[in-house]
Amino acid sequence: MKQFKFLLYISFMLGLVQLNAQRISEQFKTHWFDGFAEISSYALNQSRYGEVRKGSAVLIYVTEDFLKKEQVKANQKSKTSVAVLKSNRTKKFLTGIYPYSIMTSSFSALKSPQPIIKNSASIQEWCGQSYLQMNRKEKQLEVISHSYFEGEADQAFTLEENRTEDELWNLIRLRPQALPLGNLKLIPSLESSRLNHKTIEAYDATATIEQKNNTTVYTITYPKLQRSLAIEFNSSFPHTIEGWVEQVLGKGAAFTSTAKRIHTERRQYWRENDNASTQYRAPFKLD
């Protein structure tokens, strides 16, 4: 009898593991495991210092093997690596005479129900640069932050495990039906935390979803931060991101940043690094 109960328990636990494991569809494999990266360019209107600046944004999505312990790209697939969806989000715009360059990288395991494994962000402009990195380890988030601002400087700390805004850009592409809705705790994007000089922590937020004709709009609102982000994506697979609207309230005014998709291609861009390959930039209208 005891052996029977033990077998029932094992069967139950194995069932839970199977339920928690995320299946990868053949459609997903055909699209994302073709050895190419998806590159999308966007016309950017970025609010900074009380004015809207015209610029460009690029979203790059690609699958790759990722070392679970070291949390870096693996040179080759192995027992110690996991398949991830990586996203690189870049923004470039001018504030008067000097340029801004922003990049956020996020890594999400394909088969795991866990949120993002790692994300990082860097911001460069003529005054200086900032870098932030967040690693998910043993049910907590390890954060390092380097900044040229006196009040931020060099920091290293841990946070309780929570969902992050940055991971949602990947979840839209992986499993949009799993996007969290309603009231939740959410860590804002590393980019917005640094640009707005806010403490990196989980804030109360609300999330809603709205279906349009062929697109879906996912909106996050942070009451305390007086900030919202609405991401519009194609309702059909592979759920290409069509654009976004970010709004921050401050000093009695609303500061709005927008992006609208220009062009999308799948390319092996890492092989196209000679001068002759510059021609492939034309459709993206980045120059």
C-alpha positions as CSV (number, residue, x, y, z in Angstrom):
1,M,0.0,0.0,0.0
2,K,2.8,2.4,0.9
3,Q,4.6,1.6,-2.4
4,F,1.3,2.3,-4.3
5,K,0.9,5.7,-2.6
6,F,4.5,6.5,-3.3
7,L,4.0,5.7,-7.0
8,L,0.9,7.9,-7.1
9,Y,2.9,10.7,-5.5
10,I,5.7,10.3,-8.1
11,S,3.2,10.2,-10.9
12,F,1.5,13.4,-9.6
13,M,4.8,15.2,-9.3
14,L,5.9,14.2,-12.8
15,G,2.5,15.5,-14.0
16,L,3.2,18.8,-12.5
17,V,6.6,19.0,-14.1
18,Q,5.1,18.2,-17.5
19,L,2.4,20.9,-17.0
20,N,5.0,23.4,-16.1
21,A,7.2,22.6,-19.0
22,Q,6.5,24.8,-22.1
23,R,6.1,23.0,-25.4
24,I,7.7,24.4,-28.5
25,S,5.3,24.1,-31.5
26,E,6.4,23.0,-34.9
27,Q,5.4,26.4,-36.2
28,F,7.7,28.1,-33.7
29,K,10.6,25.8,-34.6
30,T,10.2,26.4,-38.3
31,H,10.2,30.2,-37.8
32,W,12.7,30.7,-35.0
33,F,15.2,27.8,-35.6
34,D,16.0,28.7,-39.2
35,G,19.4,30.2,-38.3
36,F,18.3,33.8,-38.9
37,A,17.6,36.8,-36.7
38,E,14.5,39.0,-37.0
39,I,15.4,42.6,-37.5
40,S,12.7,45.3,-37.3
41,S,13.3,49.1,-37.6
42,Y,11.0,51.8,-36.1
43,A,10.5,55.5,-36.6
44,L,11.1,56.8,-33.1
45,N,9.8,60.0,-31.4
46,Q,11.5,60.0,-28.0
47,S,10.7,62.5,-25.3
48,R,13.7,63.7,-23.4
49,Y,14.3,66.9,-21.4
50,G,10.8,68.1,-22.1
51,E,10.9,67.9,-25.9
52,V,10.2,65.2,-28.5
53,R,13.3,64.0,-30.4
54,K,13.1,62.2,-33.8
55,G,15.3,59.1,-34.0
56,S,15.3,55.4,-34.8
57,A,14.8,52.2,-32.9
58,V,15.7,48.6,-33.8
59,L,14.4,45.3,-32.3
60,I,16.5,42.2,-33.0
61,Y,15.1,38.8,-32.0
62,V,17.1,35.5,-32.3
63,T,17.2,32.1,-30.6
64,E,20.6,30.9,-29.3
65,D,22.1,28.6,-26.7
66,F,22.8,30.1,-23.3
67,L,24.8,28.8,-20.4
68,K,22.6,28.4,-17.4
69,K,25.2,28.9,-14.7
70,E,27.4,31.6,-16.3
71,Q,24.4,33.2,-17.9
72,V,26.2,34.1,-21.2
73,K,25.9,32.9,-24.8
74,A,27.2,29.4,-25.2
75,N,29.8,28.7,-28.0
76,Q,27.9,25.4,-28.7
77,K,24.9,23.5,-27.4
78,S,25.6,21.2,-24.4
79,K,24.1,19.7,-21.3
80,T,24.8,22.9,-19.5
81,S,23.1,25.2,-22.0
82,V,19.5,26.1,-22.5
83,A,17.7,27.5,-25.6
84,V,16.7,31.1,-25.2
85,L,15.0,33.8,-27.1
86,K,17.2,36.9,-27.1
87,S,16.0,40.4,-27.8
88,N,18.2,43.4,-28.3
89,R,16.3,46.8,-28.3
90,T,18.2,49.8,-29.4
91,K,17.3,53.5,-29.6
92,K,19.3,56.4,-31.2
93,F,18.3,60.1,-31.1
94,L,19.8,63.5,-30.7
95,T,19.3,65.9,-27.8
96,G,20.5,69.1,-29.4
97,I,24.2,68.9,-30.3
98,Y,24.8,65.5,-28.7
99,P,23.6,62.0,-29.4
100,Y,21.9,59.4,-27.1
101,S,22.4,55.6,-27.6
102,I,20.4,53.1,-25.6
103,M,20.5,49.3,-25.8
104,T,18.6,46.7,-23.7
105,S,19.2,42.9,-24.0
106,S,16.9,40.3,-22.5
107,F,17.2,36.5,-22.4
108,S,14.2,34.2,-21.9
109,A,14.3,30.4,-21.8
110,L,12.1,28.8,-24.4
111,K,10.9,25.7,-22.4
112,S,10.8,27.2,-18.9
113,P,7.7,28.7,-17.3
114,Q,10.2,31.0,-15.4
115,P,10.4,34.6,-16.4
116,I,13.5,36.2,-17.8
117,I,16.9,34.7,-17.0
118,K,19.0,37.9,-17.5
119,N,18.6,41.4,-18.8
120,S,20.9,44.4,-19.2
121,A,20.8,48.0,-20.4
122,S,23.4,50.6,-21.3
123,I,23.0,54.3,-22.0
124,Q,25.6,56.4,-23.6
125,E,25.7,60.2,-24.2
126,W,28.3,62.9,-24.0
127,C,27.9,63.5,-20.3
128,G,28.8,59.9,-19.6
129,Q,27.4,56.3,-19.6
130,S,25.4,54.0,-17.4
131,Y,25.1,50.2,-17.3
132,L,22.7,47.9,-15.5
133,Q,22.4,44.2,-15.3
134,M,19.9,41.9,-13.7
135,N,20.5,38.1,-13.2
136,R,17.9,35.7,-11.9
137,K,19.6,33.2,-9.5
138,E,18.1,31.0,-6.8
139,K,14.7,32.7,-6.7
140,Q,16.2,36.2,-6.4
141,L,17.4,38.9,-8.7
142,E,21.0,40.0,-8.5
143,V,21.5,43.6,-9.7
144,I,24.6,45.6,-10.6
145,S,24.5,49.2,-11.6
146,H,27.2,51.6,-12.8
147,S,26.5,55.2,-13.4
148,Y,28.3,58.5,-13.8
149,F,25.7,60.2,-11.5
150,E,26.9,60.7,-8.0
151,G,23.6,59.4,-6.4
152,E,23.7,56.2,-8.4
153,A,27.4,55.5,-8.9
154,D,28.4,51.8,-8.4
155,Q,25.8,49.5,-6.7
156,A,25.3,45.8,-6.2
157,F,22.2,44.4,-4.5
158,T,19.5,41.7,-4.6
159,L,15.7,41.9,-5.1
160,E,13.0,39.5,-4.3
161,E,11.9,37.5,-7.4
162,N,9.4,39.4,-9.4
163,R,8.3,39.8,-13.0
164,T,10.1,42.5,-15.0
165,E,8.8,44.8,-17.7
166,D,11.8,43.9,-20.0
167,E,10.8,40.2,-20.1
168,L,7.3,41.1,-21.5
169,W,8.9,42.1,-24.8
170,N,10.0,38.4,-25.1
171,L,6.8,36.9,-23.7
172,I,4.8,38.7,-26.4
173,R,6.8,36.8,-29.0
174,L,6.8,33.5,-27.1
175,R,3.4,33.1,-25.5
176,P,1.2,36.3,-25.6
177,Q,-1.6,34.4,-24.1
178,A,0.5,34.1,-20.9
179,L,0.9,37.9,-20.5
180,P,0.0,38.9,-16.9
181,L,-3.2,40.9,-16.5
182,G,-4.8,42.8,-13.7
183,N,-3.0,44.1,-10.6
184,L,0.6,42.9,-10.2
185,K,4.1,43.7,-9.0
186,L,6.4,44.6,-11.8
187,I,10.0,45.9,-12.0
188,P,10.0,48.7,-14.7
189,S,12.4,48.5,-17.6
190,L,16.1,49.1,-16.7
191,E,16.1,51.9,-19.4
192,S,13.2,53.8,-17.9
193,S,14.6,53.4,-14.3
194,R,17.9,55.0,-15.3
195,L,16.5,57.7,-17.6
196,N,14.0,58.8,-15.0
197,H,16.4,58.2,-12.1
198,K,14.0,55.9,-10.2
199,T,14.9,53.2,-7.7
200,I,15.1,49.8,-9.2
201,E,12.5,47.8,-7.4
202,A,9.0,46.2,-8.0
203,Y,6.2,48.7,-8.2
204,D,2.4,48.2,-8.1
205,A,1.1,48.1,-11.7
206,T,-1.9,47.2,-13.7
207,A,-1.9,45.4,-17.0
208,T,-4.7,45.3,-19.7
209,I,-5.0,43.9,-23.1
210,E,-7.2,45.2,-26.0
211,Q,-7.9,43.5,-29.3
212,K,-8.0,45.7,-32.5
213,N,-8.5,44.5,-36.1
214,N,-5.3,42.6,-36.7
215,T,-3.3,43.7,-33.7
216,T,-3.3,43.5,-29.9
217,V,-2.4,46.3,-27.5
218,Y,-0.9,45.3,-24.2
219,T,-0.8,48.2,-21.7
220,I,1.1,48.5,-18.4
221,T,0.4,51.4,-16.0
222,Y,2.5,52.3,-12.9
223,P,0.4,54.7,-10.7
224,K,3.2,55.7,-8.4
225,L,5.6,56.4,-11.3
226,Q,2.9,58.1,-13.3
227,R,4.1,56.1,-16.3
228,S,2.5,53.8,-18.8
229,L,3.7,51.7,-21.7
230,A,1.4,50.3,-24.5
231,I,3.0,47.7,-26.9
232,E,1.1,46.9,-30.1
233,F,1.8,43.6,-31.7
234,N,0.4,41.5,-34.5
235,S,-2.3,39.1,-33.2
236,S,-1.1,36.3,-35.5
237,F,2.1,34.3,-35.2
238,P,5.0,35.3,-35.0
239,H,3.4,38.4,-33.2
240,T,5.7,41.0,-34.7
241,I,5.8,44.2,-32.6
242,E,4.2,47.0,-34.6
243,G,5.1,49.9,-32.2
244,W,4.7,51.3,-28.8
245,V,3.6,54.4,-26.8
246,E,5.2,55.4,-23.5
247,Q,3.8,58.2,-21.4
248,V,5.3,59.8,-18.3
249,L,3.6,62.5,-16.3
250,G,5.7,65.2,-14.7
251,K,5.6,68.9,-13.9
252,G,2.0,69.1,-14.9
253,A,2.5,67.8,-18.4
254,A,2.5,64.5,-20.2
255,F,5.6,63.5,-22.0
256,T,5.0,60.9,-24.7
257,S,7.3,58.7,-26.7
258,T,6.2,56.7,-29.7
259,A,7.6,54.2,-32.2
260,K,6.1,52.8,-35.4
261,R,7.4,49.9,-37.4
262,I,9.1,50.6,-40.7
263,H,10.5,47.4,-42.0
264,T,11.2,43.8,-40.9
265,E,13.6,41.2,-42.4
266,R,15.1,37.9,-41.3
267,R,18.9,38.0,-41.8
268,Q,22.2,36.5,-40.6
269,Y,23.4,40.0,-39.9
270,W,26.6,38.7,-38.1
271,R,27.8,37.5,-41.4
272,E,27.2,40.8,-43.1
273,N,29.9,42.9,-41.6
274,D,31.9,44.0,-44.7
275,N,31.6,47.4,-46.3
276,A,29.6,45.9,-49.2
277,S,26.9,44.8,-46.8
278,T,26.1,48.4,-45.9
279,Q,23.6,48.4,-48.8
280,Y,21.3,46.1,-46.8
281,R,20.6,48.9,-44.3
282,A,18.6,50.9,-46.9
283,P,15.1,49.3,-46.4
284,F,15.4,49.8,-42.6
285,K,15.8,53.6,-43.1
286,L,18.2,53.9,-40.2
287,D,20.4,56.6,-41.7
